[in-house]
């Protein structure tokens, strides 16, 4: 893990802490951090795939898939010198973030539930939509299931330590997906842990009064058995 200083490269993002137009969305990959000042409401953009390893590609602002991000004041930091996600801390305007997007490679650096909590639980209390890759998501799903025994909402039901207001999960297939549905589980070594964590997350949040309302799932995962057990209370749809 890189533990050195960030060299001040994130200063443009730190300056986004503005009450009149607060930061609303956070995108994190192994080489980029992007913060938007407006919440994307067009659902076709919710399923946008965040890319890793841009060293040999054009800068992020030249990526055709990123052209919809035209909100005034948004900031996009690209670096190949450090891992940006290791520097997410109190300096970032995370308190107003309502949507988060993680690339597959970034998820692999969070080795357990505690690492997710240490990075995001203290500040990110308003996140309602989360986008991530299903492969290697078992530590994230486990963290999302952990109750916060010391806090309740107005009706007295328990809250959760990570993203307590979470409502929508956008789930990408990632590298676990092969050419056909029959190939999708071939290299998924954490399948059981992840599937159990997913079902437990949905049940725990529902029983506590903070249900996950919707799953938007990569169509490449449609054949996975865990999706047949999400329950009728959750809206399930697929995207290409």
Secondary structure, DSSP 8 states (H G I E B T S, - for coil): ---S--TTTTHHHHTT--SSS---EEEE-SSEEEEESS----GGGTT-------TTS--GGG-GGGTT---TT-EEEE-SSS-GGGG-STTS-GGG--EEEE-HHHHTT--SHHHHHHHHTTT-----EEEEESTT-HHHHHHHT-EEEEEE-TTS-EEESS-TT--EEEEE-GGG--SSGGGTTTT-TTHHHHHHHHHHHHHHHHHHT----EEEEEGGGTT-GGGGGS-TTSEEEEE-
